[in-house]
């Protein structure tokens, strides 16, 4: 299933190394319209501008978590259908279930391979 490589993707993780790693994976996959944020608050400001096709966010961040970012997106009528992939090193099923219940489009456990990232993107955007 082909995904538009011009889609605007926002990556959010409070560890810059992680945003750079994901951006690099997306570049390998042919995505060029990628923005990186180390703050969920700043990412939310950008998402609210309305020109975003996908958010990939870490679950465990401070002061605003990935779940709080997801909740803010789902609470906004203009954004409620925006695909959001939660990424985390957390493997416990209750955490995975909690994020799905909160409205995450998908959940990806770190570390992950580039093909697994593409599979999730195709699933939520295709």
N, C-alpha and C positions, 0 to 999 in steps of 0.2 A: 504494500500500500504506500504510494508515494505521498510525501508531505512536502508542502511548498517550502523550499529552502530559503525563501525570502521572508519567512515568518519571523516576527520579532519575538525573541525569547529573552526573558529576564531570569538571571541566576541570582539567588540570594543565599549567602552563607557568611557567617561572621568570621570565618577563616579565609583570608584572601587566597591562600594556597589552593583551597578547595574550589573557589570560584574560577581561578585561573585554570585548574585541571579540567573542570567541566567545560569551560569555554574552549579549551584546546580540543576536547573530545568533539564538541559541536562543530568546530572548524574542520576537523578531519571528516566529519559527516557532511560537510558542505554548507552548513549554516553560517551566514556572515552577519546577520542582523541580531547580534547578541549584546546585551548589556549586563554588567556585573555590579552587584551591590553587596556591601558587607553589613548593611543595616536593613532590617525588614521595614522600618519606618520610611526610609528613603525609597526603597523599592515600591512600597505602597503608593507613595506620591506619584511615582512614574507610572505605575499601573493605572492609577485613576485618571491619567491623561487620556486613556482609552485607546492607545495604539500598541497594544500588547496581544500576542497570540498564545503565549504559554509562559507560565511561571514554574521554575524549578527551584524549590526552596528547601533548605535544611530544616529539620524538625526542632533541633535543640539549639536555640540562639538566645542571646540576651541583648537588650532587655525585652524585646518583642520576639516571641517564639514563632516558628513556622506555623504552628497550629493557630496562633493568634492572627497571623497574617492571612491564613486561609479563611478564618472566621470573618475577618474584615472584608475580604473579597466576596465571600458568599453572601454577606449581609447587604451588599451593594447591588441594586437592581441592574445597573449597567454592566456589572462584572460577574454576576452570579454563575454564568455559563463558561467563564474563562477556565481552560484546563490548568490544573495545578498538580504538579508532581512533587510529592514530599520525599526527600532523601534523608537517610539517617543510618548511623551505625547500629541503631537500636533494632534488635531482631525479635523482641518479645511480641507475641501475637496480640496481646491486649493493646500495645501501642499501635501496631498496624491496624487493628480493628478500630481503635479510637480515631485515627486519622481518616480512615474510610468513612466512618460515621459522621465526621465533621465535614465531609464533602470533598476529600481529596480525590482527584481523578485517578491517581495511581501512587504507589509507594515503591521506592527503590532503596535497597540496602547497600550501604557503602562497605567496602569498596566495590565498584561495579565496572564492568567492561563496556567499551564503547557500543558494542552490538546490543547489549542489554538496555542501554540508554536509548538507542534508536528504536528498539522494540516498544519501549514505554511511550516514546513520543509518537510513534505511528499509531499506537493503540488509542491514545487520548485525543489526537488531532485528526485521525483518519476518518 
